[in-house]
């Protein structure tokens, strides 16, 4: 499973686990409009850290949280490709 698929799968699983309906997921969808609440996002980030071994929002001095799903996915794709320090 690639990074994009992993992110989407986690959004879908968290939504199912919490009885939430997701909007149609696309790169330009604002994260606030996905259907997940702040707890859902926290769970997604935690699960992705476990699955991918990175948290791009605490690693490498990351300063800005992305506003769209595409931006969120890009953060993980970039972090996964960084060499381990």
C-alpha positions in Angstrom: 0.0 0.0 0.0 1.4 3.4 -0.9 1.3 6.5 1.3 -1.8 8.0 -0.4 -3.7 4.7 0.0 -2.6 4.4 3.6 -3.8 7.9 4.4 -7.2 7.4 2.6 -7.7 4.0 4.3 -7.1 5.5 7.7 -9.5 8.4 7.1 -12.1 5.8 6.1 -11.5 3.5 9.0 -11.6 6.3 11.6 -14.8 7.6 10.1 -16.3 4.1 10.3 -15.1 3.6 13.9 -16.7 6.8 15.0 -19.9 6.6 13.0 -19.0 9.6 10.9 -19.8 10.2 7.2 -16.9 11.3 5.0 -17.2 13.7 2.2 -16.0 12.5 -1.2 -12.3 12.6 -0.6 -10.3 14.6 -3.2 -7.0 16.4 -3.1 -8.6 19.8 -3.1 -11.1 19.0 -0.3 -10.5 21.2 2.8 -9.6 19.0 5.8 -12.3 20.8 7.8 -14.9 19.5 5.3 -13.8 15.8 5.4 -16.3 14.9 8.1 -13.8 14.1 10.8 -13.6 16.1 14.0 -10.4 17.0 15.8 -10.3 13.7 17.7 -10.7 11.9 14.4 -7.7 13.8 13.0 -5.6 13.0 16.0 -6.4 9.3 15.7 -5.5 9.4 11.9 -2.2 11.1 12.7 -1.4 8.5 15.4 -2.3 5.6 13.2 -0.3 6.9 10.3 2.7 7.4 12.6 2.4 3.7 13.6 1.9 2.5 10.0 4.4 4.7 8.2 6.9 5.4 11.0 6.7 9.2 10.7 4.8 12.1 12.0 5.6 15.0 9.6 4.0 17.5 12.0 6.6 17.0 14.8 9.6 16.0 12.6 11.9 18.5 10.9 10.4 21.6 12.5 7.2 21.4 10.5 5.4 24.7 11.0 2.2 24.8 9.0 -0.6 22.2 9.1 -2.0 21.6 5.6 -5.5 22.9 4.7 -6.5 20.3 2.1 -6.4 16.5 1.9 -3.9 16.7 -0.9 -1.6 18.8 1.3 -2.0 16.4 4.1 -1.1 13.5 1.9 1.9 15.4 0.5 3.2 16.0 4.0 3.3 12.2 4.6 4.7 11.4 1.1 7.6 13.9 1.7 8.3 12.7 5.2 8.4 9.0 4.2 11.0 9.8 1.6 13.3 11.7 4.0 16.4 9.8 4.9 16.4 8.5 8.5 18.6 10.6 10.8 
